[in-house]
Amino acid sequence: MSDRAEILAIAELLRWHGPWAYGDDPDRAAQEWADAGFSEEAVDAWLEAGCAEPDAAKEFEAAGITPTEAARWTDEEIGLGGYRGTIALKVSNGHLSVDEAVAYLYGPERN
């Protein structure tokens, strides 16, 4: 798939997931995901986990956390905000750091 076709496919995927996945501009968001090196399939996996921020997805990858692991649900007391959500959602929202996510998933000794 060409770069432009991939960006268009990502934009369509973002629209399908809804405004939470792209904010106010799905085309800009698609470009950000593509610029970060994510394919349509990878974007879909991160969105399914609750991660709508390509920077957060890159941080997860750098820490060795997969979308499946990031899709794990947390308790209300984990991170900020006092809500139950996926690890990916909380990191994407800035309510949990990737280091905290690593500790939650694997224990503090991995950090």
C-alpha positions in Angstrom: 0.0 0.0 0.0 1.3 3.5 -0.8 2.0 5.9 1.9 -0.9 8.1 0.9 -3.2 5.0 0.7 -2.1 3.9 4.1 -2.8 7.4 5.6 -6.3 7.4 4.0 -6.9 3.9 5.4 -5.8 5.0 8.9 -8.0 8.1 8.7 -11.0 5.9 7.8 -10.1 3.5 10.7 -10.0 6.5 13.1 -13.4 7.7 11.8 -14.8 4.2 12.4 -13.5 4.2 16.0 -15.0 7.7 16.6 -14.0 11.1 17.8 -12.2 9.8 20.9 -9.7 8.2 18.5 -8.9 11.4 16.5 -10.0 14.5 18.3 -11.2 17.1 15.8 -9.2 16.1 12.7 -9.0 12.4 11.6 -6.7 13.3 8.7 -4.2 15.0 11.0 -4.4 12.2 13.5 -3.8 9.6 10.7 -0.8 11.5 9.5 0.6 11.5 13.1 0.2 7.7 13.4 1.8 7.2 10.0 4.7 9.6 10.8 5.2 7.6 14.0 5.7 4.5 11.8 2.4 2.7 12.5 0.5 0.6 9.9 -3.3 0.5 9.7 -3.2 -2.8 11.5 -1.0 -1.5 14.3 -3.2 1.6 14.8 -6.3 -0.6 15.0 -4.6 -2.8 17.7 -3.6 0.3 19.8 -7.1 1.8 19.4 -8.7 -1.5 20.5 -6.5 -1.3 23.6 -7.7 2.2 24.3 -4.6 4.1 23.1 -5.4 7.1 20.9 -2.0 8.7 21.0 0.8 7.5 18.8 3.4 8.9 21.2 2.0 6.8 24.0 2.0 3.7 21.7 5.7 4.4 20.8 6.4 4.6 24.6 4.6 1.3 25.1 6.6 -0.3 22.4 9.9 1.0 23.7 9.0 -0.5 27.1 8.2 -3.8 25.5 4.4 -3.6 26.1 2.1 -4.9 23.5 -1.4 -3.7 22.6 -2.8 -6.8 24.2 -0.9 -6.1 27.5 -1.9 -2.4 27.4 -5.6 -3.5 27.0 -5.6 -4.9 30.5 -8.1 -3.2 32.8 -6.9 -1.3 35.9 -8.6 -0.6 39.2 -9.8 2.9 40.1 -6.9 3.5 42.4 -4.2 2.9 39.7 -3.0 6.3 38.3 -4.9 9.5 38.3 -8.5 10.2 37.6 -10.2 7.7 39.9 -11.7 5.6 37.1 -11.4 2.0 35.9 -10.0 1.8 32.4 -7.4 0.1 30.3 -3.7 0.7 30.9 -3.6 2.2 27.4 -6.4 4.6 28.0 -4.9 5.8 31.2 -1.5 6.4 29.6 -3.1 8.0 26.6 -5.0 10.3 28.9 -1.9 11.2 30.9 -3.3 9.6 34.0 -0.6 6.8 34.2 3.0 6.8 33.1 4.5 4.1 31.1 6.8 3.3 34.0 3.8 2.9 36.2 2.2 0.7 33.6 5.3 -1.5 33.5 5.2 -1.8 37.3 1.5 -2.6 37.2 2.0 -5.3 34.6 5.3 -6.8 35.7 6.0 -5.6 39.2 8.3 -2.8 40.4 11.4 -4.9 39.9 11.2 -4.7 36.1 11.6 -0.8 36.1 
